[in-house]
Amino acid sequence: MRDFLIDTNIWSYWFDQGREPQHSNVMKRVHELKQTCEGKQATFRVWISAITWGEIEHGYQALKGQAQTLEVKFRQFMQDISPAVLAVDRHVAQEYGRIKALCFDRFGPQKEKKSKRLRLNQLIDPISGRELGIDDNDLWVVAQAVTRNMTLVSDDKLRRIREVVGDSLDIENWAAESIS
């Protein structure tokens, strides 16, 4: 069984019992996975990307103590689950660069794709993920999942990234009623 790289929105649904039906759907999938592994040699492990951890930290820091009780509860929740933290290394960085270049070739501004010189200028003034219709953090997390052959678990559509990555990305949405 593959390991699962859990995206920010799924961690949020898993933790937040008030977000029905997403919370129930995530819990149902976790329970199914545990049952599948019970009494068998199959195991699964959940991971959190360092990028995802940063997004969560940003959320709590942006609230400036307004959600301190929630933050303490979330940290306990994460300690109980004990996910492995997946760092960014040079292999992930190479995959990120490859995927972003594919996104640029497919979705970047037409005038800038025509000239190699303009493309080189992008190294100084890069095209942002927003201009490509993608989220750069999603690109990093996808690069991690592809590099490590993990199943990415996300409630994001990732339509453009999926178009360029193709079958090398295994993705599930545990928040949906049925697994996608």
Secondary structure as UniProt FT lines:
FT   STRAND          4..6
FT   HELIX           8..15
FT   TURN            17..18
FT   TURN            20..21
FT   HELIX           22..37
FT   TURN            38..39
FT   STRAND          46..49
FT   HELIX           50..62
FT   TURN            63..67
FT   HELIX           68..81
FT   STRAND          84..86
FT   HELIX           90..107
FT   HELIX           110..113
FT   HELIX           116..121
FT   TURN            122..124
FT   HELIX           129..132
FT   HELIX           136..148
FT   STRAND          151..153
FT   HELIX           159..165
FT   HELIX           166..168
FT   STRAND          170..172
FT   TURN            174..175
//
